[in-house]
Amino acid sequence: MKLSLSMIVKNEERFVGGCLESVADLADEIVIVDTGSNDRTKEIAQGFGAEVLEFDWCDDFSAARNFSLEHTTGDWVLYLDADERLATAYHQKLRRLISNGKADAFLLNLKSKIGTSEGAQYHLVSYPRLFRKMKGVKFVGKAHEQITTSLVASRARIVQTDIIIEHLGYAQDDEVIIKKARRNHHLLLSQLETRENYGYALYQLGQTEIILGDVDKGLARLYEALAAGGFGKSVEASIHSVIAENTFKKGNYEPALVECERSIAAMPEQSFAYIMRGDIFLALGRYRESMEDYRKALEKYRSTILLGKSATAVEPVFDVEILYSKLGRSASLAGMMQDAKSYLELATRSNRSERRVAAYLEFLARNKMYSEFLGASAEFLEFENLDWYLRLRSSVLIDTGDYQGAASILSRLPEHDKMSLFSLANCRLKLGDLAGADEAFQRAVSVGYCEPGGMEIFGLLQFKLGKYFDSAQTLSKVVGAEPGNVRAAKILYAARQLSEFKNQAIQQSGT
């Protein structure tokens, strides 16, 4: 079976080489339509043996796609964009698919990172990117062009795969994404006038207007899209999910729940609407219902996304630890602390990041699960010299009465503040190291420590050490802050008396 790669490009010198390199050993033919490049795009493509054709841009992506399609000579066509990559690990599988004769088109999964931040979300979208070249099969739509419509009309056998195409085009700053959205907005409005693929065009237009900041207008377009129809259940489910997500963001929880339920009814195998409904239940304080939906989402996620398949037109992709973390939070708020611990432990073992480990250890410490904390903190020793780890572990050791261990850890802090110095002073005091405690207290006060309770302890320590004048100064601040503190007032009186007596004795000995 001869496989043709079909592409359209314009000023893609940054990306096109990487795309062609990823499929150079797969495609028997490369047909690239250039719509007006003035950089090295055409030269790079020709270096990979591509046939490069010129096309006068006419504000219609389908027209350019179809021009490229017309010039392919293969039995099968794979279409990609310059900012996409197909890993070589999928090449043999793809070849087997087009040779087995069991389908006319295959859904490949486009994995797109949205934005440039470290925690940016991925989306997984299934498209028939690989199809048999057949009469009547062509692209439609001036923007967000589709081959699906004509494949369905031709009664093509379309089969889902787990093959993933990496898409780099949305992993850019907001300005670039907004620029693309504005371009698509113009083209989609123009397409509406032709009523070609009308419902799908409304769907894309609604999402585009939401990206451009006009959420209410975008939501209205999405409702129009649902009324117009003309698309499959996967798109219908995605429309309900987009409406639910943006309605939820506006604080309208009950309507958002209805849209989640409609999305699930359209495509029960998805995970996204379950996740979103779980988030809404969480916001409403319905924690056990939230947990139930997160569990369902986890089940669906394992059978779809984790196997490289998307159940709806667009689904989020993330590490499974996100779901474990959501379950842990819901369980914690529901008072189911052992369940919460189990889920947060799973989240942490799925992703041993500093943020995740810190959250897990903080949960254990906050809920006084001390033995579990000590075991877990000893496991994550890659963080043992970090400030937050040292502080957290020392606080647990203090709570469990291991003052020696806590003092040892506090002494290792790379940088002290008033609270760590106060804790160190208390540990030394518990260990009977009065001089060491006094030194730590002094340092704490020098950097702003002034809590009455701690200052009272410091004043009593100074009194015990015979530093009556210093004790009087410290305890006068305590009494000033807490006039009703009888014990501090009594010691203050005694400190002043003894300080005065001591001064008199010094003066007498001097004479």
URLIN-V365540 format. One record per backbone hydrogen bond with DSSP energy under -0.5 kcal/mol. CO is the residue of the C=O (numbers start at 0). NH is the residue of the N-H. If there is no record, write none. Layout:
co->{CO;CO}
nh->{NH;NH}
This chain:
co->{1;1;1;2;2;3;3;4;5;6;8;11;11;14;14;15;16;17;18;19;19;22;22;28;29;29;30;31;31;32;33;39;40;41;42;43;44;44;45;49;50;50;52;54;59;60;61;62;63;64;65;66;67;68;74;75;76;77;80;82;84;84;86;87;87;89;90;91;92;93;94;95;96;103;104;105;105;106;107;107;108;108;109;109;110;111;112;116;120;121;122;123;124;124;126;126;128;129;130;131;133;135;139;140;141;145;146;147;148;149;150;151;155;156;156;156;158;162;163;163;164;164;165;165;166;167;169;169;172;172;173;174;175;176;177;178;179;180;181;182;183;184;185;186;187;188;189;190;190;190;191;194;196;197;198;199;200;201;202;203;204;205;206;207;208;209;212;213;214;215;216;217;218;219;220;221;222;223;224;231;232;233;233;234;235;236;237;238;239;240;241;242;243;244;245;246;247;250;251;252;253;254;255;256;257;258;259;260;261;262;266;270;271;272;273;274;275;276;277;278;279;280;281;284;285;286;287;288;289;290;291;292;293;294;295;296;297;298;299;300;300;303;303;304;311;314;316;318;319;319;320;321;322;323;324;325;326;327;328;329;330;331;334;335;336;337;338;339;340;341;342;343;344;345;346;350;352;353;354;355;356;357;358;359;360;361;362;363;364;367;368;369;370;371;372;373;374;375;375;378;379;380;382;385;386;387;388;389;390;391;392;393;394;395;396;397;400;401;402;403;404;405;406;408;409;416;417;418;419;420;421;422;423;424;425;426;427;428;431;432;433;434;435;436;437;438;439;440;441;442;443;443;444;450;451;452;453;454;455;456;457;458;459;460;461;462;465;466;467;468;469;470;471;472;473;473;474;475;476;477;481;483;484;485;486;487;488;489;490;491;492;493;494;495;496;497;498;499;500;501;502;503;504;505;506}
nh->{3;74;75;27;28;5;77;30;79;32;34;14;15;17;18;19;20;21;22;22;23;25;26;4;31;50;6;33;52;8;54;43;44;45;46;47;47;49;48;51;31;52;33;56;63;64;65;66;67;68;69;70;70;71;132;3;130;5;83;167;86;165;89;90;91;93;94;95;96;97;98;99;99;131;158;107;129;160;109;126;110;164;111;124;166;122;114;119;113;316;111;314;109;126;107;128;78;105;76;133;136;137;145;61;60;139;150;151;152;153;155;154;157;103;104;158;106;108;86;165;110;166;84;167;112;170;114;171;175;176;177;178;179;180;181;182;183;184;185;186;187;188;189;190;191;192;193;193;194;195;194;197;200;201;202;203;204;205;206;207;208;209;210;211;213;212;214;217;218;219;220;221;222;223;224;225;226;227;228;235;236;237;312;238;239;240;241;242;243;244;245;246;247;248;249;251;250;252;255;256;257;258;259;260;261;262;263;264;265;266;269;274;275;276;277;278;279;280;281;282;283;285;284;286;289;290;291;292;293;294;295;296;297;298;299;300;301;302;303;303;305;306;308;307;125;123;121;321;322;323;324;325;326;327;328;329;330;331;332;333;335;334;336;339;340;341;342;343;344;345;346;347;348;349;350;352;356;357;358;359;360;361;362;363;364;365;366;368;367;369;372;373;374;375;376;377;378;378;379;380;382;383;385;389;390;391;392;393;394;395;396;397;398;399;401;400;402;405;406;407;408;409;410;411;412;420;421;422;423;424;425;426;427;428;429;430;432;431;433;436;437;438;439;440;441;442;443;444;445;446;446;448;447;454;455;456;457;458;459;460;461;462;463;464;466;465;467;470;471;472;473;474;475;476;476;477;478;479;480;481;484;485;488;489;490;491;492;493;494;495;496;497;498;499;500;501;502;503;504;505;506;507;508;509;510}
